[in-house]
Every structure is written in structure tokens, then in C-alpha cells.
Amino acid sequence: MDKPTKTDAELIAIAIAELGDHGFHPDGLNISVISSGDRWEFRTAATTEAEDAPGYADCVARLVQIGDHLSAQYARAG
């Protein structure tokens, strides 16, 4: 059975909502979606201030977990 598809914007919105549910998401964090074959994952870029913020490493680790979970549920549109 094929997975439902989501656009990059939809996937990022879901991830941001889930990060917010866990109290994470420092200002200055940008999330993108990249593909490799039939798999996709999140990538981050951040300002120096965001990288230095308390909880940044936890936020990125949580984003990886969220990406793993979402990639099992959804295919990337496009």
C-alpha cells in the first residue's frame, strides 16, 4: 500500500508543530526536506544565536526522530 504524500511545506509544518508540543524550536532554526532515492529526511540550518541557545542540540535530535517517524508515514510529494 502506498503512503500518502505531503509537500515539503506540509512536512515542515507537522515537524514544527511536533517540536512545539515538546517545547523545542529555537528562533533562527530553518528546516528543509531532502530526498535520497525513495527516502527523505529533514535538514537544519541555524543562526549562531540559535546554535548557542539552550536546547538546540535536543531540538535537532528530536527533529531527526520526528523525521524518521514521518518518513515512515508519508511520501514526499513532488
C-alpha angles and dihedrals in degrees: 000000000000120000118241114256129239129188120241089255091053093048092048091047091053091048093049090049091050092047089051090051087059095045095252133122117100118206111260096039115128120193126202134175123232130185133215110185109308093342129083135190142179124261127193137209121185143182118250089252091055092048090051094047119109110260096024095121090047090050092053092045090050090048090056090052091048091049092051090050095046095044088058089054104037140038119219113253118228 
